[in-house]
């Protein structure tokens, strides 16, 4: 079992109707990654796709991947490419459920957004994770 210190929330910074295979092809073909960027991805309808076992390392935040589980929702930008929290109610419900399940397995893991890590200049996941956690009854630690 990996020593998980972080549950990191992301957005895909694309449309909510993106195809997962297109995202995976981008990682593989454009970025040259062997493993995906996230362990889980949440579709607009709230369905959760498992992209990688949590026993394996994904490419979510450089320098923190070995100790993190990465979760993304499809979306996070508006039509002009500007960061916006456009999660559907179904995506939010799935995020809450998934974070609570993972927190049950890793009770000391901190819940953070991608943008909360050092040297990250992105707005990802396009919302304040710490405040959101508190508002839905999750202690971000």
Secondary structure in CASP SS format (residue, H / E / C, confidence):
PFRMAT SS
TARGET T0000
AUTHOR 0000-0000-0000
METHOD secondary structure of the structure
MODEL  1
X C 1.00
X C 1.00
X C 1.00
X C 1.00
X C 1.00
X E 1.00
X E 1.00
X E 1.00
X E 1.00
X E 1.00
X E 1.00
X C 1.00
X C 1.00
X E 1.00
X C 1.00
X C 1.00
X C 1.00
X C 1.00
X C 1.00
X H 1.00
X H 1.00
X H 1.00
X H 1.00
X H 1.00
X H 1.00
X H 1.00
X H 1.00
X H 1.00
X H 1.00
X H 1.00
X C 1.00
X C 1.00
X C 1.00
X C 1.00
X C 1.00
X C 1.00
X C 1.00
X C 1.00
X C 1.00
X E 1.00
X E 1.00
X E 1.00
X C 1.00
X C 1.00
X C 1.00
X C 1.00
X C 1.00
X E 1.00
X E 1.00
X E 1.00
X C 1.00
X C 1.00
X C 1.00
X C 1.00
X C 1.00
X C 1.00
X C 1.00
X C 1.00
X C 1.00
X C 1.00
X C 1.00
X C 1.00
X C 1.00
X C 1.00
X H 1.00
X H 1.00
X H 1.00
X E 1.00
X E 1.00
X E 1.00
X E 1.00
X E 1.00
X E 1.00
X C 1.00
X C 1.00
X E 1.00
X E 1.00
X C 1.00
X C 1.00
X C 1.00
X C 1.00
X C 1.00
X E 1.00
X C 1.00
X C 1.00
X C 1.00
X C 1.00
X C 1.00
X H 1.00
X H 1.00
X H 1.00
X H 1.00
X H 1.00
X H 1.00
X H 1.00
X H 1.00
X H 1.00
X H 1.00
X H 1.00
X H 1.00
X H 1.00
X H 1.00
X H 1.00
X H 1.00
X H 1.00
X C 1.00
X C 1.00
X C 1.00
X C 1.00
X E 1.00
X E 1.00
X E 1.00
X E 1.00
X H 1.00
X H 1.00
X H 1.00
X C 1.00
X C 1.00
X C 1.00
X C 1.00
X C 1.00
X C 1.00
X C 1.00
X C 1.00
X C 1.00
X C 1.00
X C 1.00
X C 1.00
X H 1.00
X H 1.00
X H 1.00
X H 1.00
X H 1.00
X H 1.00
X H 1.00
X C 1.00
X C 1.00
X C 1.00
X C 1.00
X C 1.00
X C 1.00
END
